[in-house]
Amino acid sequence: MLIHPWDAGLDEAEWRTWIADGHDFGLLSVNGPPGRPPAVVPTHFTCDGDHLLVHLARPNPVWKAIEHDPDVVLTVIGDYAFVPGPWRAQAGAPPTDGVPTSYYTAVQFTCRAHVVDDPEAKAELLRRQLAHFQPDGDHAPVAVGRPPYGRMLSGIRGLRLEVVEVRAKFKYDDHKPVEHRAAVADRLAARGQGLDVPTARQQRRRLDRTGPWKP
């Protein structure tokens, strides 16, 4: 993932806050066996200190790839929008001379995968995930040998992804003039399609923190 200086995360707290703000679904990418393409699995995940917690169905073909190479990447993408060319035209230039682009946030976790097969360890992993996704506790207890989850534990495998490196990208034209960025954010909010509004929010947040871009 190419990260220009103006797209880089401002500090560790920035990407951590973004992840904690409901961005808990990503793509797990695993190197395939020789002669096979990488395996990519969409999945929810939970942060647990320096680890990410994932569980997948036992028949998932990704397990063979992880056994071949436990070094994996989990990518999370959000707050994205297409920005049409006329919105990015330089002052005084014809609108059609503007070059379109994409705005987005992406956080990539490079990890070492540790497979979890012990029934009690899998139950604890599920309890931690449910504490995140269903904090109201509106679910049956997750316990080995106790329905409904006990009989399902054999059908899944867990993953503790040990985070080795984090790369964060916030691509919102931070190298452009303040007036330009503010105007694009206004246009995104007015268009209001897809993720336009949260994208505009990210651009304004970065603008408030950085002001004019300084190399």
FIBAMI-12750 format. One record per residue (C-alpha): residue in three letters; x, y, z. Coordinates in steps of 0.25 Angstrom, whole numbers. Layout:
N
 resn    px    py    pz
  ALA     X     Y     Z
...
END
This chain:
215
 resn    px    py    pz
  MET     0     0     0
  LEU     6    13    -5
  ILE     6    24     6
  HIS    10    38     3
  PRO    15    47    14
  TRP     2    55    14
  ASP    -7    42    15
  ALA     0    36    27
  GLY    -6    34    40
  LEU    -3    46    49
  ASP    -1    37    61
  GLU    -4    23    67
  ALA   -16    28    74
  GLU   -22    33    60
  TRP   -23    19    54
  ARG   -27    12    68
  THR   -38    22    69
  TRP   -43    20    55
  ILE   -43     4    57
  ALA   -50     6    71
  ASP   -61    14    64
  GLY   -68     2    58
  HIS   -58    -2    47
  ASP   -57   -17    51
  PHE   -59   -24    38
  GLY   -47   -26    28
  LEU   -41   -36    18
  LEU   -31   -46    24
  SER   -20   -49    13
  VAL   -12   -62    14
  ASN    -1   -66     4
  GLY    -6   -78    -3
  PRO     2   -91    -5
  PRO    12   -92   -17
  GLY     5   -90   -30
  ARG    -8   -85   -23
  PRO   -13   -70   -22
  PRO   -14   -64    -8
  ALA   -26   -67     0
  VAL   -35   -55     4
  VAL   -46   -56    14
  PRO   -55   -45    19
  THR   -57   -46    34
  HIS   -61   -38    46
  PHE   -50   -37    57
  THR   -48   -32    71
  CYS   -36   -25    76
  ASP   -29   -31    89
  GLY   -17   -24    93
  ASP    -6   -27    82
  HIS   -15   -38    76
  LEU   -27   -38    67
  LEU   -37   -49    69
  VAL   -44   -57    58
  HIS   -52   -69    57
  LEU   -55   -77    44
  ALA   -62   -89    40
  ARG   -54  -102    40
  PRO   -57  -105    25
  ASN   -51   -92    21
  PRO   -40   -94    11
  VAL   -31   -83    17
  TRP   -26   -93    28
  LYS   -17  -100    18
  ALA   -11   -86    14
  ILE    -9   -82    28
  GLU    -2   -96    31
  HIS     7   -93    19
  ASP    10   -79    23
  PRO     5   -72    36
  ASP     9   -58    32
  VAL    -4   -51    29
  VAL    -9   -38    26
  LEU   -23   -32    31
  THR   -28   -20    23
  VAL   -39   -11    28
  ILE   -44     0    18
  GLY   -55    10    21
  ASP   -60    24    20
  TYR   -58    24     5
  ALA   -63    32    -7
  PHE   -61    35   -22
  VAL   -57    50   -24
  PRO   -60    54   -38
  GLY   -50    62   -46
  PRO   -57    75   -47
  TRP   -57    76   -31
  ARG   -42    76   -32
  ALA   -39    85   -43
  GLN   -29    96   -39
  ALA   -34   110   -37
  GLY   -35   117   -51
  ALA   -34   104   -59
  PRO   -46    98   -67
  PRO   -54    88   -58
  THR   -51    77   -68
  ASP   -36    78   -65
  GLY   -38    73   -51
  VAL   -33    59   -49
  PRO   -43    50   -41
  THR   -38    42   -29
  SER   -43    33   -18
  TYR   -43    37    -3
  TYR   -42    26     8
  THR   -36    21    21
  ALA   -29     8    21
  VAL   -22     1    32
  GLN   -13   -12    29
  PHE    -9   -21    40
  THR     3   -30    37
  CYS     1   -42    47
  ARG     6   -55    51
  ALA    -5   -65    52
  HIS    -7   -75    63
  VAL   -18   -85    61
  VAL   -27   -88    73
  ASP   -33  -102    74
  ASP   -34  -105    89
  PRO   -49  -104    92
  GLU   -48   -96   104
  ALA   -39   -86    97
  LYS   -49   -85    86
  ALA   -60   -83    96
  GLU   -52   -71   102
  LEU   -49   -65    88
  LEU   -64   -65    85
  ARG   -67   -59    99
  ARG   -57   -48    96
  GLN   -63   -46    82
  LEU   -78   -46    87
  ALA   -74   -36    98
  HIS   -70   -26    87
  PHE   -81   -29    77
  GLN   -92   -32    87
  PRO   -88   -24    99
  ASP  -102   -24   105
  GLY  -100   -39   108
  ASP  -113   -43   100
  HIS  -108   -57    97
  ALA  -106   -71   103
  PRO   -94   -74   111
  VAL   -82   -79   103
  ALA   -77   -91   110
  VAL   -71  -105   106
  GLY   -82  -116   106
  ARG   -93  -106   108
  PRO  -104  -103    97
  PRO  -105   -96    88
  TYR   -90   -92    86
  GLY   -84  -104    92
  ARG   -88  -113    81
  MET   -83  -103    70
  LEU   -69  -101    75
  SER   -64  -113    68
  GLY   -69  -107    55
  ILE   -60   -95    56
  ARG   -45   -91    58
  GLY   -40   -79    65
  LEU   -29   -69    61
  ARG   -20   -61    70
  LEU   -13   -51    60
  GLU    -1   -46    67
  VAL     1   -31    61
  VAL    15   -29    56
  GLU    13   -16    48
  VAL     2    -6    46
  ARG     1     3    34
  ALA   -10    14    33
  LYS   -14    22    21
  PHE   -24    34    22
  LYS   -25    39     7
  TYR   -33    52     7
  ASP   -24    61    -1
  ASP   -17    67    11
  HIS    -6    73     2
  LYS   -17    82    -5
  PRO   -20    96     0
  VAL   -29    98    12
  GLU   -40   104     3
  HIS   -40    93    -7
  ARG   -41    82     4
  ALA   -52    89    11
  ALA   -60    91    -2
  VAL   -59    76    -6
  ALA   -64    72     8
  ASP   -76    82     6
  ARG   -79    75    -7
  LEU   -78    61    -1
  ALA   -87    65    10
  ALA   -97    71     0
  ARG   -96    59   -10
  GLY   -99    49     2
  GLN   -97    36    -6
  GLY   -92    24     0
  LEU   -81    27    10
  ASP   -80    42     6
  VAL   -84    48    19
  PRO   -74    40    28
  THR   -63    42    17
  ALA   -66    57    18
  ARG   -65    56    33
  GLN   -51    50    32
  GLN   -46    60    23
  ARG   -51    71    32
  ARG   -45    64    44
  ARG   -31    63    37
  LEU   -32    78    32
  ASP   -35    83    47
  ARG   -22    75    51
  THR   -13    78    40
  GLY   -17    92    34
  PRO    -8    95    22
  TRP     1    84    18
  LYS    15    85    22
  PRO    25    75    16
END
